[in-house]
Amino acid sequence: MIFAKRNGQPMPSHLLHHADKVRRGGVDRREFLALASAFGATSATAYGMLGLPTPAAAQAAPKQGGTVRIQQEVRALKDPRLFDWPQIANFTRGWLETLITYESDGTFKPALLESWEISDDAKTYTLFVRKEVTWNNGAAFTAEDVARNIRGWCDRDMAGNSMAGRFATLIDPNTNQALDSAIEVVDSHTVRLNLPKPDISLIPGMADYPAAIVPDGFDATTMLENPIGTGPYLPESLIPSEKGVLVRNANHRWWNEGNGAWLDRIEFLDFGTDPAAWARAARDGAIDMTYSVDGEYADLIGNFDGWTKHDVISMATVVVRPNQEAEVGGIKPYADLRVRQAVMKAVDNGILLELGNDGRGEVAQNHHIGPAHPEYTDIGMPKYDPEGARALLKEVGAEDFEMEIHTIDDAWRKNTTDAVVAQLRDAGFKAKTTIVPGRTYWDNWDSFPFSATDWNHRPLGVQIWALAYRSGEAWNEFGYSNPAFDAILDEALGTVDIDKRRALVAQGEKILQDDAVTIQPYWRALANHTVDGLASGAHHISFEIRPAELHWT
């Protein structure tokens, strides 16, 4: 059988080879679906290549109108390139959309793009812009809008711009801007990306939450007062830490009209970080949907009358990490490899899973690549050796140095941090937990000398490494820089063949473990809840809430 891309061209031979490996159990199914759809296969084609039917979502017909109240942290807005929490994008997604969406089954679907093509060597990307799209001010949405946004993503001079990490292949290191020949507007609805080297991660990058498409002249300081976008909703109000409200834009003909935007009003309600408050809100009928709930409260809310619990398998995680560049008392204590190795040896990741997340998930190996990532290789658990940890600390002369680990006051992050601190103390360290108020924590998550941060699932493990562990990246909260690791990552990002990429990544896993970069203890089991009659609110694998898809039945 001949399998074709959206444009009718045959699928690359290497993907046909991978499909055969999946059928024989040699490649993860989710990885294949992600890679095949990234290279232009529809969901039906990707599943068909595996000999499987496309999963069908059986749902009652949507009702037009109504309000949905969602429990979720409400955070201040900023330029999308600076978005560092998915909750921000869940609100702005009402009017600021992405070119592509990532689905919980691992596939990518076109949104503001109608389709795309990737050359077999992953060096040429051709993006076909959807022709029926308009901005909500009536202006046409064109290829120049797409090109302008990609140029903005490539701006390394913008502090905190994590999209530059996703599009590093297109950036000229001499100018910190897009390469002159990289972004080509072919015609009014076609953009071609000419890469100097292969990169398999651009399509996944376009689907990530900081990749929201903004209009010409966009100003983050006025985005609430002047909310120009392509989506079907408008912001009515936003009060950080309290409430954000979207209302349907009756004056804008949305490009996907008839397939969404059923609700009249969507309210995001912030009940703080205590899951007991979320449970009370659900019990009292103050909300219709939870964002993401962990531990015993996930079961508690799921057992309320009229509520349904939704579980999802994910590579979401937490890192409890020292920052190697951070100064404490005039020194950089975590720049010393022996100090970091001592920390890692003192901690048992299995205990962190049990105490930190009620055993819900899977133990990880401190290198931030997991079993659902195609590149994953089981290189073994880091050695738990409290006596060795104590000896290393003594060798450094750091027995009297107190390690202060910052965390937000919620359930699983605080519990995990407390469990780390308890094990450090048991090994003879001086250590303490410091609770940071939500607003302070969110504003400074990447700058604490030692802290706990949650990280979302992403389709490819190398995506995470490029964002978090590559030297100099905006989200590199570890202060980590290793040219040998960077070189392996660079090669892996350009390697289409899964087996070859896995071999490269195994080397990177070992480097991260040996360099004791972070305690990355477990992969989280995720859950959220919806009331009966609310559809399309199940927990997304990447924590997305899509206002246009929510509806009552």
Secondary structure, DSSP 8 states (H G I E B T S, - for coil): ---B-TTS-B--HHHHHHHHHHHTTSS-HHHHHHHHHHTT--HHHHHHHTT-----------BS--EEEEE--------GGG--SHHHHHHHTTT---SEEE-TTS-EEESSEEEEEE-TTS-EEEEEE-TT-B-TTS-B--HHHHHHHHHHHT-TTSTT-THHHHTGGGEETTTTEE-TTTEEEEETTEEEEE-SS--TTHHHHHTSGGG----TT--GGGTTTS---SSSEEEEEEETTTEEEEEE-TT---TTTTSS---SEEEEE---S-HHHHHHHHHTTS-SEES---HHHHHHHHTSTTEEEEEEEEEEEEEEEE-TT--BTTB-GGGSHHHHHHHHHT--HHHHHHHHHTT-EEE--SSS--TTSTT----------HHHHHHHHHHHT-TT-EEEEEEESSSHHHHHHHHHHHHHHHTT-EEEEEEE-HHHHHHHTTT-SEEEEEE---S-HHHHHHHHTSTT-TT-TT----HHHHHHHHHHHT---HHHHHHHHHHHHHHHHHTT--B--EEEEEEEEEETTEES-S--TT----GGG-EE-
